[in-house]
């Protein structure tokens, strides 16, 4: 009978308790509790070890080979830490130092929590140079004082005897549209400049007609009239053409614009003849005239907009241009006359200040001219003599414009300016009294002093905040004295690793992807093409086999952080976890450490703001090789 019994029979008929988990001795319970406790303790210990390791300063160490160290310009070993030194010698993460420095900036009236700022009494235009990639960053500091942006996106050029309109890339234009969305509403009136080659056809009898035809073809493209209020013709290089030619040209061009509902503008040099001012006033809606001198080959070092000269030019402009049309352009740049060079170099304020600070030189406001001057001797023994148009000059010039009843002003170039100019515009164009404290701190956060060439980036240092003592007349509001106590310096970095001609390096970001990465690897294997893969830790965790395959097939691996955040927008602790967790994960999968790093949302050409430098510095100090790129795909 027992031979035919099986486990399908009830437990009770087999002499067992009908309670499946009956444990009268409680030994089974003790074993289960012990096993579960051991497992949980092991998991907690592993998590604790991982968390501690991720947060350790030494978790990012990556020894540099001598060639890379030489290219970077290191003279000492890389510091084994994720911290950078603060301004007062105490260790402080670079991103925290950035936040601390930002607090020293001027606080706009509309951000102080004291209600809406008064309306501006002057309309403000601003030239946005396409040559300066950091120019549009000025909008974030402008206190919403700019009404019209004039980007230098287009130019007349000549090809096979015909006039055409050339343009910058859509990628170059996009940051301005982004700023208009993020910072506030302002109108856009692109500037049309002239190539030297285009001036030849213009001097022929049919020249104005050719230019008009080229403009018509250009404006017939819907994309060229969308999102713009109008266009501004830069006639700075046309000052020497005959008045009749300028008149015919102005009539034809303004007709093209107005037939499409676009406003018209012309930009003229301060030296423009009275006859050209009269013609400009007749045909154009807005006439922008430069309120500074442009010094060319052979000119001696001198003020760019001497106080007395400036007053005389304002009166001359008013004689020929209607008040509702006249816009006086204030210079925002600096000029550097170098001994042995026939022509002075145009410099942004940040570059001029950094050069002076590096040579232990100081700038001072020259009371007679109302412009700032400085000089220094460089390492080659060459004498530099600089004249600057800064915030102090702008304050005094705006007060002059108001006395003469001028209704609008323009800034000669964003990205060139003394950042203190935004305090001047925010206060003085709103009828407020400018406090001297608003100009005392000088932080150059939207410029990075880069040396070298190549797609690899070695960030060097954060900015140094400058201090100046400002005296303002209580009666007139004019700046009477400006003395620099500490010279400001911009953040610094080095570009290196420029490749050989006709050679490229293929890189892939954001993987590994379960479908796309294997397909890419198959093609690379078939064509015997090496590549570099900058991987996300989160994707590597999901596809460890692809990580192993990338290495097995001879490609390079680099870190692209764990979850693809904007590293400049997160805390120092989070940034440390992003980098370290990816490094430890790849090490666990492959047994190797990654030396290459590419930051998410990185731009070509290197960092252009101190915020970008702050996010890269910890990786550089840990020993990573930071890879940028020459070509950024619009994905």
Secondary structure, 3 states (H helix, E strand, C coil): CHHHCCCCCCCHHHCCCCCCCCCCCCHHHHHHHHHHHHHHHHHHHHHHHHHHHHHCHHHHCCCCCHHHHHHHCCCCCCCCCCCEECCCCCEECHHHHHHHHHCCCCCCHHHCCCCCCCCCCCEEEEEECCCCCCHHHHHHHCCCCCCEEEECCEEEEEECCEEEEEECCHHHHHHHHHHHHHCCCCEEEEEEEECHHHHHHHCCCCHHHHHHHHHHHHHCCHHHCCCCCEEEEECHHHCCCCHHHHHHHHHHHHHHHHCCCCEEEEEECCCCCHHHHHHHHHHCCEEEEECCCCCCCCCCCCCCCCHHHHHHHHHHHHHHCCCCCEEEEECCCEEEEECCCCCCEEECHHHHHHHHHHCCCCCEEECCCCEEEEEEECCCCCEEEEEECCHHHHHHHHHHHHHCCCCEEEEEEECCCCCCHHHHHHHHCCCCCCCHHHHCEECCCCCEEEEECCCEEEEEECCECEEEEEEECCCCCCEEEEEEEECCECEEEEEECCCCCCCCCEEEECCCCCCHHHHHHHHHHHHCCCEEEEECHHHHHHCHHHHHHHHHCCCEEEECCCCCCCHHHCCHHHHHHHHHHHHHHHHHHHCCCCCEECCCCCCCCCCCCHHHHHHHHHHHHHCCEEECCCCCCCC
